[in-house]
């Protein structure tokens, strides 16, 4: 496997020059392209040809394409939300994602059986990655929350001076995806600036990390999830050193012990007084883990290599915790036993929908009332919090915000 860094997804792209990472948002209307794009498009043909893109592919994709200039608005207007750990985890391990994840597992149980046999990656981990990155490949998300990839990449390759060479390369990579027969221009829709498919990978990642797991002769970002999930599993093993048959870690009672980078066996941790929060024994006492307490007074965890494999997918401790916890919840595990200080329980799906409905009726548009919380809902919550004097206005739609809405704001 080419040693490309999988973190070149929309998240790293945004953090490196386009603002904060985006979650699913409703697309805005594209602006008219300034003069000069047609000449650039004609001139870019030579660069694409030099990289092996055929004239037929270029004409098919770029012939009448207009740039999506709304990408530049998004660069300037991406909202910043500073979430506490429990808020971050609650939003990603939402009631909707848990319920939809169980349904996705029922529909794809054979695929997850095969992945576990081939790679040893727990199904919960992959289900959670899939749910967080693309809502389990929901076609409605593709239609309602994603924009065509080529107009965005073309706008950036043409008129984004800070990283033009990067965007030109990704545009050529996207053209290569079409030329390979892996997808069609119409099918290639993404959340932001080229990230696409079940795992929301940039084109370069699909080309270098993707595998033909369903053996149909192509690597498919869209359609069946086999290639995306099989590719993700292989990445977690190859890059993240995911340990076959070993759980990511456990919530523990640590009796005030501080977080530690020391890697010790579960047996050693037990001897030191660190025990599972649910009272059960560690199933693999000779496996090793590190102790982590994300927030003073909150839950503590022993983190095995499976956790750090997930972190290799996205270098955020909070992201890895959210993925691992969501995976456990999909498979039937309860919420954390020790709550985070000041935390609220996760809203039910019906409560989130009620929150969205009440916000919209009050004049704060959430972009839909489907129970899924993205930037539109968070911005609506923040605006309501500001108007109602609920501080901090952090955009977190929880029990306190819902109670205030029920009181009439």
Protein Blocks (a to p, Z undefined) as FASTA:
>chain_A
ZZbdfklcfklmmmnonopadddddddddddddehjlmmmmmmmmmmmmnopafklmmmm
mmmgccdfklmmmmmmoccddddfklmmmmmmgfklmmmmmmmmmmmmmmmmmmmmmnop
afklmmmmmmmmnonopaklmmmmcccfklmmmmmmmmmmklmmmmmmmmmmmmmmmmno
pacfklmccfbghiacjkopafklmmmmpccfkonopacfbhjfklmmmmmmmmmmmmno
paehiafbdcddeehpacdfbdcdfklmmmnopacfklpacfblmbccddddfbghiacd
dddfklmmmmmmpccfklmmmmmmmmmmmnopacdfbdcehiacdddfklmmmmmmmmmm
nopaghiaehpacfklmmmmmmmmmmnopacdehpacfklmmmmmnnZZ
